Amino acid sequence: MKKLVIILTLLTSLMAQASIDEATMKSTEATSGEIKTSRSCFKELEILGCRHPREDLDQFRSCMRNVYSSLSPSCQKMVTQLYGRRN
């Protein structure tokens, strides 16, 4: 009987942990609006002459610093969060 209680307790705790993990993952997923904003920001950077960061990250950061003042406020915020200096 003790073993059954231990097994049931273990299963219940594992199911609860899975539910908590799933809720956490859902809360960190990007919304379609955030994805649209990010894509438009990278498009804005591309129009200003910056290539994609995948191609050459150092060149991208240099270009981004040069055109930073020309970016929209939301794009400035995004690139600062992604590529700004870390403390």
C-alpha positions as CSV (number, residue, x, y, z in Angstrom):
1,M,0.0,0.0,0.0
2,K,2.9,2.4,0.8
3,K,4.4,1.7,-2.6
4,L,1.2,2.5,-4.3
5,V,0.9,5.8,-2.5
6,I,4.5,6.7,-3.3
7,I,3.9,5.8,-7.0
8,L,0.7,7.9,-7.2
9,T,2.4,10.8,-5.5
10,L,5.3,10.6,-7.9
11,L,3.0,10.5,-11.0
12,T,0.9,13.4,-9.7
13,S,4.0,15.5,-9.1
14,L,5.3,14.7,-12.6
15,M,2.0,15.6,-14.2
16,A,1.9,18.9,-12.2
17,Q,5.5,19.7,-13.3
18,A,4.6,19.0,-16.9
19,S,1.6,21.4,-16.7
20,I,3.8,24.1,-15.1
21,D,6.4,23.7,-17.9
22,E,3.8,23.9,-20.6
23,A,2.3,27.1,-19.2
24,T,5.8,28.6,-18.9
25,M,6.6,27.7,-22.6
26,K,3.3,29.2,-23.8
27,S,3.9,32.4,-22.0
28,T,7.3,32.8,-23.6
29,E,6.1,32.2,-27.2
30,A,6.2,35.2,-29.5
31,T,2.8,36.5,-30.6
32,S,2.1,37.1,-34.3
33,G,2.4,40.9,-33.6
34,E,5.8,40.5,-32.1
35,I,7.0,38.4,-35.0
36,K,5.6,40.9,-37.5
37,T,7.4,43.8,-35.7
38,S,10.7,41.9,-35.7
39,R,10.4,41.1,-39.4
40,S,9.7,44.7,-40.2
41,C,12.7,45.8,-38.2
42,F,15.0,43.5,-40.0
43,K,13.5,44.7,-43.3
44,E,14.1,48.3,-42.2
45,L,17.8,47.4,-41.4
46,E,18.1,45.7,-44.8
47,I,16.7,48.8,-46.6
48,L,19.3,50.9,-44.8
49,G,22.0,48.7,-46.1
50,C,22.7,46.2,-43.3
51,R,22.9,42.6,-44.3
52,H,21.4,39.8,-42.2
53,P,23.3,39.1,-39.0
54,R,23.6,35.5,-40.0
55,E,25.9,36.5,-42.9
56,D,28.4,38.5,-41.0
57,L,27.6,39.5,-37.4
58,D,30.4,41.9,-37.0
59,Q,29.5,43.8,-40.2
60,F,25.8,43.8,-39.1
61,R,26.6,45.3,-35.7
62,S,28.9,48.0,-37.3
63,C,26.2,48.9,-39.8
64,M,23.5,48.9,-37.1
65,R,25.5,51.4,-35.0
66,N,25.8,53.6,-38.1
67,V,22.1,53.6,-38.9
68,Y,20.7,53.4,-35.4
69,S,19.4,56.9,-35.3
70,S,17.5,56.3,-38.5
71,L,15.6,53.4,-37.1
72,S,12.0,53.5,-35.7
73,P,11.8,53.6,-31.9
74,S,10.4,50.1,-31.7
75,C,13.2,48.8,-33.9
76,Q,15.8,50.7,-31.8
77,K,14.5,49.0,-28.7
78,M,14.5,45.6,-30.3
79,V,18.1,45.8,-31.7
80,T,19.3,47.2,-28.4
81,Q,17.8,44.2,-26.6
82,L,19.2,41.7,-29.0
83,Y,22.6,43.2,-29.9
84,G,23.3,45.8,-27.3
85,R,26.1,45.5,-24.7
86,R,25.6,43.1,-21.9
87,N,26.3,44.1,-18.4
